[in-house]
């Protein structure tokens, strides 16, 4: 009988451990953030109806998310219809890190967007790139939400 009680307790502990482990490995999704990438619309402006002007990045990354690629496909379609439009891609970073590091990161982000737009038929001659690093935050806070809103690339009409 004692063996059965110990075995039940052991199984209960094992199941509780698996449940806690599963909870600990799930990505966070909090309202306007998935993992550490901003997914809200509060700071977004539009190039045209339904065409958002910015994409967001994970911390210290310049890799485009699925949502960013969706936005950039819409931008490319809009730019193909408006062949006279040229744009400037602004790369931004959050406040953490040195000025030099964030300027380089902002440039990598803007170039990542440029490369993606070019794969959709937009001429590189219509696109210029500039990095502002952490110098032009859209949210001056020092919170995970503020940082996620500041890690972005913005497409701005140049003409």
ZAMARMI-770559 format. One line per field, with one value per atom (N, C-alpha, C): residue in one letter; chain; atom name; x, y, z. Coordinates in steps of 0.05 Angstrom, whole numbers, padded with zeros to 5 digits. Layout:
<atoms>
type = (A | ...)
mol = (A | ...)
atom = (CA | ...)
u = (X | ...)
v = (Y | ...)
w = (Z | ...)
</atoms>
This chain:
<atoms>
type = (X | X | X | X | X | X | X | X | X | X | X | X | X | X | X | X | X | X | X | X | X | X | X | X | X | X | X | X | X | X | X | X | X | X | X | X | X | X | X | X | X | X | X | X | X | X | X | X | X | X | X | X | X | X | X | X | X | X | X | X | X | X | X | X | X | X | X | X | X | X | X | X | X | X | X | X | X | X | X | X | X | X | X | X | X | X | X | X | X | X | X | X | X | X | X | X | X | X | X | X | X | X | X | X | X | X | X | X | X | X | X | X | X | X | X | X | X | X | X | X | X | X | X | X | X | X | X | X | X | X | X | X | X | X | X | X | X | X | X | X | X | X | X | X | X | X | X | X | X | X | X | X | X | X | X | X | X | X | X | X | X | X | X | X | X | X | X | X | X | X | X | X | X | X | X | X | X | X | X | X | X | X | X | X | X | X | X | X | X | X | X | X | X | X | X | X | X | X | X | X | X | X | X | X | X | X | X | X | X | X | X | X | X | X | X | X | X | X | X | X | X | X | X | X | X | X | X | X | X | X | X | X | X | X | X | X | X | X | X | X | X | X | X | X | X | X | X | X | X | X | X | X | X | X | X | X | X | X | X | X | X | X | X | X | X | X | X | X | X | X | X | X | X | X | X | X | X | X | X | X | X | X | X | X | X | X | X | X | X | X | X | X | X | X | X | X | X | X | X | X | X | X | X | X | X | X | X | X | X | X | X | X | X | X | X | X | X | X | X | X | X | X | X | X | X | X | X | X | X | X | X | X | X | X | X | X | X | X | X | X | X | X | X | X | X | X | X | X | X | X | X | X | X | X | X | X | X | X | X | X | X | X | X | X | X | X | X | X | X | X | X | X | X | X | X | X | X | X | X | X | X | X | X | X | X | X | X | X | X | X | X | X | X | X | X | X | X | X | X | X | X | X | X | X | X | X | X | X | X | X | X | X | X | X | X | X | X | X | X | X | X | X | X | X | X | X | X | X | X | X | X | X | X | X | X | X | X | X | X | X | X | X | X | X | X | X | X | X | X | X | X | X | X | X | X | X | X | X | X | X | X | X | X | X | X | X | X | X | X | X | X | X | X | X | X | X | X)
mol = (A | A | A | A | A | A | A | A | A | A | A | A | A | A | A | A | A | A | A | A | A | A | A | A | A | A | A | A | A | A | A | A | A | A | A | A | A | A | A | A | A | A | A | A | A | A | A | A | A | A | A | A | A | A | A | A | A | A | A | A | A | A | A | A | A | A | A | A | A | A | A | A | A | A | A | A | A | A | A | A | A | A | A | A | A | A | A | A | A | A | A | A | A | A | A | A | A | A | A | A | A | A | A | A | A | A | A | A | A | A | A | A | A | A | A | A | A | A | A | A | A | A | A | A | A | A | A | A | A | A | A | A | A | A | A | A | A | A | A | A | A | A | A | A | A | A | A | A | A | A | A | A | A | A | A | A | A | A | A | A | A | A | A | A | A | A | A | A | A | A | A | A | A | A | A | A | A | A | A | A | A | A | A | A | A | A | A | A | A | A | A | A | A | A | A | A | A | A | A | A | A | A | A | A | A | A | A | A | A | A | A | A | A | A | A | A | A | A | A | A | A | A | A | A | A | A | A | A | A | A | A | A | A | A | A | A | A | A | A | A | A | A | A | A | A | A | A | A | A | A | A | A | A | A | A | A | A | A | A | A | A | A | A | A | A | A | A | A | A | A | A | A | A | A | A | A | A | A | A | A | A | A | A | A | A | A | A | A | A | A | A | A | A | A | A | A | A | A | A | A | A | A | A | A | A | A | A | A | A | A | A | A | A | A | A | A | A | A | A | A | A | A | A | A | A | A | A | A | A | A | A | A | A | A | A | A | A | A | A | A | A | A | A | A | A | A | A | A | A | A | A | A | A | A | A | A | A | A | A | A | A | A | A | A | A | A | A | A | A | A | A | A | A | A | A | A | A | A | A | A | A | A | A | A | A | A | A | A | A | A | A | A | A | A | A | A | A | A | A | A | A | A | A | A | A | A | A | A | A | A | A | A | A | A | A | A | A | A | A | A | A | A | A | A | A | A | A | A | A | A | A | A | A | A | A | A | A | A | A | A | A | A | A | A | A | A | A | A | A | A | A | A | A | A | A | A | A | A | A | A | A | A | A | A | A | A | A | A | A | A | A | A | A | A | A | A | A)
atom = (N | CA | C | N | CA | C | N | CA | C | N | CA | C | N | CA | C | N | CA | C | N | CA | C | N | CA | C | N | CA | C | N | CA | C | N | CA | C | N | CA | C | N | CA | C | N | CA | C | N | CA | C | N | CA | C | N | CA | C | N | CA | C | N | CA | C | N | CA | C | N | CA | C | N | CA | C | N | CA | C | N | CA | C | N | CA | C | N | CA | C | N | CA | C | N | CA | C | N | CA | C | N | CA | C | N | CA | C | N | CA | C | N | CA | C | N | CA | C | N | CA | C | N | CA | C | N | CA | C | N | CA | C | N | CA | C | N | CA | C | N | CA | C | N | CA | C | N | CA | C | N | CA | C | N | CA | C | N | CA | C | N | CA | C | N | CA | C | N | CA | C | N | CA | C | N | CA | C | N | CA | C | N | CA | C | N | CA | C | N | CA | C | N | CA | C | N | CA | C | N | CA | C | N | CA | C | N | CA | C | N | CA | C | N | CA | C | N | CA | C | N | CA | C | N | CA | C | N | CA | C | N | CA | C | N | CA | C | N | CA | C | N | CA | C | N | CA | C | N | CA | C | N | CA | C | N | CA | C | N | CA | C | N | CA | C | N | CA | C | N | CA | C | N | CA | C | N | CA | C | N | CA | C | N | CA | C | N | CA | C | N | CA | C | N | CA | C | N | CA | C | N | CA | C | N | CA | C | N | CA | C | N | CA | C | N | CA | C | N | CA | C | N | CA | C | N | CA | C | N | CA | C | N | CA | C | N | CA | C | N | CA | C | N | CA | C | N | CA | C | N | CA | C | N | CA | C | N | CA | C | N | CA | C | N | CA | C | N | CA | C | N | CA | C | N | CA | C | N | CA | C | N | CA | C | N | CA | C | N | CA | C | N | CA | C | N | CA | C | N | CA | C | N | CA | C | N | CA | C | N | CA | C | N | CA | C | N | CA | C | N | CA | C | N | CA | C | N | CA | C | N | CA | C | N | CA | C | N | CA | C | N | CA | C | N | CA | C | N | CA | C | N | CA | C | N | CA | C | N | CA | C | N | CA | C | N | CA | C | N | CA | C | N | CA | C | N | CA | C | N | CA | C | N | CA | C | N | CA | C | N | CA | C | N | CA | C | N | CA | C | N | CA | C | N | CA | C | N | CA | C | N | CA | C | N | CA | C | N | CA | C | N | CA | C | N | CA | C | N | CA | C | N | CA | C | N | CA | C | N | CA | C | N | CA | C | N | CA | C | N | CA | C | N | CA | C)
u = (00016 | 00000 | 00017 | 00038 | 00056 | 00069 | 00076 | 00088 | 00069 | 00044 | 00023 | 00021 | 00022 | 00020 | 00045 | 00068 | 00093 | 00093 | 00083 | 00082 | 00063 | 00040 | 00021 | 00034 | 00047 | 00060 | 00082 | 00097 | 00118 | 00107 | 00086 | 00073 | 00062 | 00051 | 00040 | 00062 | 00085 | 00108 | 00118 | 00120 | 00130 | 00110 | 00085 | 00065 | 00066 | 00069 | 00071 | 00097 | 00118 | 00143 | 00140 | 00127 | 00122 | 00105 | 00084 | 00066 | 00081 | 00098 | 00113 | 00133 | 00146 | 00166 | 00152 | 00129 | 00114 | 00107 | 00099 | 00092 | 00116 | 00139 | 00163 | 00174 | 00168 | 00180 | 00161 | 00137 | 00119 | 00128 | 00125 | 00131 | 00110 | 00119 | 00100 | 00085 | 00059 | 00043 | 00025 | 00033 | 00018 | 00006 | -00019 | -00033 | -00020 | -00001 | 00012 | 00040 | 00047 | 00074 | 00072 | 00087 | 00090 | 00120 | 00127 | 00155 | 00164 | 00183 | 00190 | 00187 | 00170 | 00165 | 00137 | 00137 | 00112 | 00092 | 00067 | 00047 | 00022 | 00024 | 00001 | 00000 | -00019 | -00021 | -00020 | -00015 | -00016 | 00003 | 00027 | 00047 | 00048 | 00031 | 00033 | 00018 | 00031 | 00018 | 00016 | 00005 | 00000 | 00011 | 00024 | 00032 | 00008 | -00011 | -00036 | -00056 | -00080 | -00101 | -00094 | -00091 | -00085 | -00055 | -00038 | -00010 | 00006 | 00012 | 00027 | 00055 | 00065 | 00091 | 00114 | 00110 | 00132 | 00130 | 00153 | 00155 | 00172 | 00168 | 00181 | 00200 | 00219 | 00240 | 00243 | 00255 | 00262 | 00288 | 00294 | 00317 | 00343 | 00359 | 00385 | 00383 | 00361 | 00357 | 00350 | 00357 | 00348 | 00334 | 00326 | 00311 | 00282 | 00270 | 00242 | 00223 | 00203 | 00184 | 00163 | 00146 | 00124 | 00106 | 00099 | 00083 | 00097 | 00123 | 00138 | 00138 | 00141 | 00141 | 00114 | 00093 | 00065 | 00062 | 00071 | 00070 | 00086 | 00110 | 00128 | 00117 | 00103 | 00091 | 00070 | 00055 | 00035 | 00049 | 00071 | 00086 | 00096 | 00107 | 00118 | 00096 | 00073 | 00050 | 00042 | 00041 | 00034 | 00056 | 00081 | 00103 | 00103 | 00095 | 00094 | 00072 | 00050 | 00028 | 00036 | 00053 | 00061 | 00091 | 00097 | 00125 | 00141 | 00128 | 00143 | 00151 | 00142 | 00148 | 00175 | 00191 | 00215 | 00212 | 00227 | 00223 | 00250 | 00250 | 00272 | 00265 | 00282 | 00278 | 00294 | 00280 | 00293 | 00295 | 00320 | 00324 | 00327 | 00313 | 00313 | 00319 | 00328 | 00334 | 00323 | 00322 | 00313 | 00337 | 00332 | 00352 | 00376 | 00373 | 00394 | 00417 | 00441 | 00464 | 00477 | 00501 | 00516 | 00504 | 00511 | 00502 | 00512 | 00537 | 00549 | 00536 | 00532 | 00519 | 00491 | 00475 | 00448 | 00446 | 00465 | 00466 | 00471 | 00489 | 00495 | 00471 | 00458 | 00434 | 00412 | 00407 | 00386 | 00392 | 00417 | 00424 | 00419 | 00426 | 00420 | 00390 | 00374 | 00345 | 00334 | 00343 | 00334 | 00343 | 00367 | 00377 | 00362 | 00354 | 00338 | 00311 | 00299 | 00274 | 00279 | 00300 | 00307 | 00310 | 00326 | 00331 | 00304 | 00287 | 00261 | 00244 | 00243 | 00227 | 00239 | 00265 | 00277 | 00271 | 00267 | 00260 | 00232 | 00216 | 00189 | 00188 | 00211 | 00211 | 00214 | 00220 | 00224 | 00254 | 00259 | 00287 | 00301 | 00326 | 00342 | 00346 | 00344 | 00348 | 00325 | 00303 | 00280 | 00280 | 00300 | 00301 | 00327 | 00325 | 00350 | 00347 | 00369 | 00370 | 00384 | 00373 | 00386 | 00380 | 00400 | 00396 | 00396 | 00377 | 00376 | 00383 | 00388 | 00396 | 00375 | 00384 | 00365 | 00358 | 00366 | 00363 | 00334 | 00317 | 00289 | 00269 | 00266 | 00246 | 00218 | 00200 | 00172 | 00158 | 00171 | 00161 | 00186 | 00185 | 00208 | 00210 | 00192 | 00192 | 00216 | 00220 | 00241 | 00228 | 00210 | 00195 | 00197 | 00192 | 00192 | 00174 | 00150 | 00132 | 00145 | 00156 | 00169 | 00192 | 00209 | 00231 | 00222 | 00200 | 00190 | 00179 | 00167 | 00157 | 00180 | 00202 | 00225 | 00242 | 00241 | 00256 | 00241 | 00247 | 00230 | 00246 | 00233 | 00242 | 00217 | 00220 | 00197 | 00202 | 00182 | 00183 | 00171 | 00186 | 00177 | 00178 | 00156 | 00157 | 00177 | 00195 | 00216 | 00208 | 00188 | 00179 | 00149)
v = (-00024 | 00000 | 00025 | 00026 | 00049 | 00054 | 00033 | 00036 | 00051 | 00044 | 00057 | 00087 | 00095 | 00123 | 00138 | 00126 | 00139 | 00142 | 00122 | 00123 | 00145 | 00148 | 00169 | 00196 | 00200 | 00225 | 00231 | 00211 | 00214 | 00222 | 00209 | 00217 | 00245 | 00253 | 00280 | 00300 | 00295 | 00313 | 00315 | 00292 | 00292 | 00308 | 00304 | 00319 | 00349 | 00356 | 00384 | 00397 | 00382 | 00391 | 00396 | 00377 | 00380 | 00404 | 00408 | 00431 | 00457 | 00459 | 00484 | 00488 | 00467 | 00470 | 00480 | 00470 | 00478 | 00508 | 00517 | 00545 | 00563 | 00554 | 00570 | 00573 | 00555 | 00557 | 00570 | 00578 | 00591 | 00619 | 00629 | 00657 | 00675 | 00697 | 00716 | 00730 | 00734 | 00750 | 00767 | 00793 | 00811 | 00833 | 00832 | 00853 | 00864 | 00882 | 00896 | 00885 | 00863 | 00851 | 00821 | 00811 | 00781 | 00776 | 00761 | 00759 | 00787 | 00798 | 00826 | 00845 | 00836 | 00852 | 00866 | 00891 | 00907 | 00898 | 00893 | 00884 | 00903 | 00924 | 00943 | 00962 | 00980 | 00999 | 01028 | 01032 | 01058 | 01078 | 01070 | 01089 | 01088 | 01072 | 01069 | 01091 | 01100 | 01119 | 01104 | 01117 | 01103 | 01118 | 01104 | 01115 | 01120 | 01101 | 01102 | 01086 | 01086 | 01071 | 01041 | 01031 | 01003 | 00996 | 01016 | 01011 | 01024 | 01009 | 01019 | 01029 | 01048 | 01060 | 01048 | 01030 | 01020 | 00991 | 00979 | 00951 | 00951 | 00930 | 00928 | 00904 | 00906 | 00886 | 00876 | 00852 | 00842 | 00855 | 00853 | 00865 | 00856 | 00875 | 00870 | 00855 | 00855 | 00840 | 00859 | 00850 | 00864 | 00845 | 00822 | 00801 | 00809 | 00808 | 00816 | 00794 | 00802 | 00784 | 00778 | 00759 | 00753 | 00777 | 00790 | 00814 | 00836 | 00839 | 00859 | 00853 | 00828 | 00820 | 00825 | 00820 | 00826 | 00856 | 00873 | 00902 | 00910 | 00899 | 00907 | 00898 | 00876 | 00868 | 00888 | 00898 | 00919 | 00945 | 00952 | 00976 | 00973 | 00949 | 00944 | 00946 | 00934 | 00936 | 00965 | 00981 | 01009 | 01024 | 01018 | 01031 | 01024 | 00999 | 00991 | 01007 | 01013 | 01029 | 01059 | 01068 | 01096 | 01098 | 01095 | 01093 | 01118 | 01141 | 01166 | 01171 | 01155 | 01159 | 01148 | 01164 | 01154 | 01155 | 01138 | 01136 | 01136 | 01144 | 01142 | 01122 | 01103 | 01083 | 01092 | 01097 | 01106 | 01082 | 01076 | 01054 | 01065 | 01053 | 01062 | 01040 | 01047 | 01027 | 01038 | 01021 | 01030 | 01043 | 01053 | 01069 | 01053 | 01027 | 01011 | 01007 | 01006 | 01003 | 01030 | 01029 | 01053 | 01067 | 01093 | 01108 | 01095 | 01087 | 01075 | 01049 | 01032 | 01006 | 01010 | 01028 | 01032 | 01045 | 01062 | 01073 | 01051 | 01033 | 01010 | 00992 | 00986 | 00969 | 00981 | 01007 | 01021 | 01019 | 01021 | 01019 | 00991 | 00971 | 00943 | 00938 | 00950 | 00947 | 00960 | 00984 | 00998 | 00983 | 00973 | 00958 | 00932 | 00920 | 00895 | 00900 | 00923 | 00931 | 00937 | 00952 | 00958 | 00933 | 00914 | 00889 | 00875 | 00874 | 00860 | 00874 | 00901 | 00915 | 00911 | 00909 | 00904 | 00877 | 00857 | 00830 | 00830 | 00850 | 00853 | 00873 | 00878 | 00894 | 00924 | 00934 | 00962 | 00969 | 00988 | 00995 | 01007 | 00999 | 01010 | 01040 | 01050 | 01078 | 01095 | 01083 | 01097 | 01097 | 01084 | 01080 | 01090 | 01108 | 01116 | 01106 | 01103 | 01092 | 01112 | 01115 | 01131 | 01117 | 01120 | 01109 | 01132 | 01131 | 01150 | 01136 | 01110 | 01096 | 01101 | 01110 | 01115 | 01144 | 01161 | 01189 | 01200 | 01185 | 01194 | 01174 | 01170 | 01151 | 01160 | 01142 | 01148 | 01147 | 01133 | 01131 | 01135 | 01156 | 01163 | 01147 | 01127 | 01111 | 01092 | 01081 | 01061 | 01035 | 01025 | 01001 | 00982 | 00956 | 00938 | 00947 | 00958 | 00967 | 00990 | 01010 | 01032 | 01023 | 01005 | 00995 | 00981 | 00965 | 00951 | 00970 | 00992 | 01012 | 01027 | 01029 | 01044 | 01028 | 01001 | 00984 | 00981 | 00998 | 00999 | 01009 | 01006 | 01018 | 01032 | 01057 | 01073 | 01081 | 01077 | 01085 | 01112 | 01132 | 01159 | 01168 | 01179 | 01190 | 01212 | 01211 | 01230 | 01252 | 01248 | 01268 | 01271)
w = (00000 | 00000 | 00000 | 00017 | 00017 | -00010 | -00024 | -00050 | -00069 | -00068 | -00085 | -00078 | -00053 | -00045 | -00055 | -00051 | -00060 | -00091 | -00105 | -00134 | -00143 | -00130 | -00137 | -00133 | -00110 | -00105 | -00125 | -00132 | -00152 | -00179 | -00187 | -00213 | -00212 | -00190 | -00187 | -00189 | -00177 | -00179 | -00207 | -00221 | -00249 | -00267 | -00264 | -00280 | -00274 | -00249 | -00242 | -00254 | -00254 | -00266 | -00296 | -00310 | -00339 | -00344 | -00328 | -00332 | -00329 | -00308 | -00303 | -00325 | -00335 | -00356 | -00382 | -00388 | -00412 | -00410 | -00387 | -00383 | -00386 | -00377 | -00377 | -00405 | -00424 | -00451 | -00471 | -00463 | -00482 | -00486 | -00512 | -00517 | -00505 | -00495 | -00483 | -00505 | -00500 | -00518 | -00500 | -00499 | -00481 | -00498 | -00503 | -00517 | -00541 | -00538 | -00560 | -00566 | -00554 | -00559 | -00561 | -00580 | -00582 | -00579 | -00559 | -00550 | -00543 | -00557 | -00551 | -00575 | -00594 | -00618 | -00616 | -00621 | -00619 | -00641 | -00633 | -00653 | -00652 | -00637 | -00635 | -00659 | -00658 | -00680 | -00670 | -00645 | -00633 | -00646 | -00654 | -00665 | -00696 | -00709 | -00737 | -00752 | -00773 | -00792 | -00819 | -00839 | -00864 | -00888 | -00906 | -00932 | -00950 | -00948 | -00964 | -00948 | -00957 | -00943 | -00941 | -00917 | -00912 | -00915 | -00920 | -00923 | -00901 | -00880 | -00857 | -00865 | -00850 | -00857 | -00842 | -00823 | -00807 | -00800 | -00794 | -00786 | -00760 | -00744 | -00718 | -00717 | -00699 | -00697 | -00668 | -00665 | -00639 | -00629 | -00604 | -00592 | -00606 | -00614 | -00626 | -00653 | -00666 | -00691 | -00714 | -00738 | -00762 | -00781 | -00770 | -00785 | -00786 | -00809 | -00812 | -00801 | -00786 | -00776 | -00797 | -00793 | -00812 | -00816 | -00794 | -00796 | -00812 | -00808 | -00823 | -00853 | -00860 | -00888 | -00900 | -00886 | -00896 | -00901 | -00883 | -00886 | -00911 | -00913 | -00935 | -00962 | -00964 | -00989 | -00997 | -00978 | -00984 | -00993 | -00980 | -00988 | -01017 | -01023 | -01050 | -01071 | -01065 | -01084 | -01089 | -01067 | -01069 | -01085 | -01081 | -01095 | -01125 | -01131 | -01159 | -01174 | -01160 | -01172 | -01174 | -01156 | -01155 | -01162 | -01187 | -01196 | -01193 | -01190 | -01186 | -01157 | -01139 | -01110 | -01104 | -01089 | -01077 | -01047 | -01033 | -01004 | -00990 | -00965 | -00947 | -00926 | -00921 | -00900 | -00876 | -00854 | -00829 | -00810 | -00802 | -00783 | -00755 | -00736 | -00708 | -00689 | -00665 | -00644 | -00617 | -00597 | -00571 | -00557 | -00533 | -00518 | -00507 | -00506 | -00494 | -00514 | -00505 | -00523 | -00528 | -00539 | -00545 | -00569 | -00572 | -00595 | -00621 | -00622 | -00646 | -00653 | -00633 | -00637 | -00649 | -00637 | -00646 | -00673 | -00680 | -00708 | -00728 | -00722 | -00740 | -00741 | -00719 | -00718 | -00734 | -00731 | -00747 | -00776 | -00784 | -00813 | -00823 | -00807 | -00815 | -00818 | -00800 | -00802 | -00828 | -00833 | -00857 | -00882 | -00883 | -00906 | -00909 | -00887 | -00888 | -00902 | -00896 | -00909 | -00938 | -00944 | -00972 | -00989 | -00978 | -00992 | -00998 | -00978 | -00982 | -01003 | -01002 | -01023 | -01050 | -01052 | -01079 | -01089 | -01072 | -01082 | -01093 | -01087 | -01097 | -01120 | -01133 | -01157 | -01154 | -01131 | -01127 | -01132 | -01149 | -01156 | -01132 | -01128 | -01106 | -01109 | -01134 | -01139 | -01127 | -01121 | -01110 | -01079 | -01068 | -01039 | -01028 | -01008 | -00993 | -00965 | -00951 | -00924 | -00906 | -00882 | -00861 | -00834 | -00816 | -00790 | -00769 | -00751 | -00729 | -00703 | -00704 | -00679 | -00657 | -00634 | -00612 | -00609 | -00629 | -00627 | -00631 | -00643 | -00648 | -00639 | -00613 | -00603 | -00608 | -00614 | -00616 | -00589 | -00570 | -00542 | -00524 | -00508 | -00491 | -00465 | -00461 | -00437 | -00436 | -00413 | -00409 | -00399 | -00415 | -00409 | -00433 | -00429 | -00452 | -00475 | -00469 | -00490 | -00505 | -00491 | -00504 | -00522 | -00511 | -00527 | -00552 | -00550 | -00573 | -00594 | -00586 | -00605 | -00619 | -00606 | -00617 | -00635 | -00634 | -00651 | -00677 | -00697 | -00721 | -00745 | -00768 | -00793 | -00804 | -00812 | -00821 | -00850 | -00867 | -00895 | -00898 | -00907 | -00910 | -00939 | -00949 | -00976 | -00978 | -00998 | -01001 | -01021 | -01037 | -01056 | -01057)
</atoms>
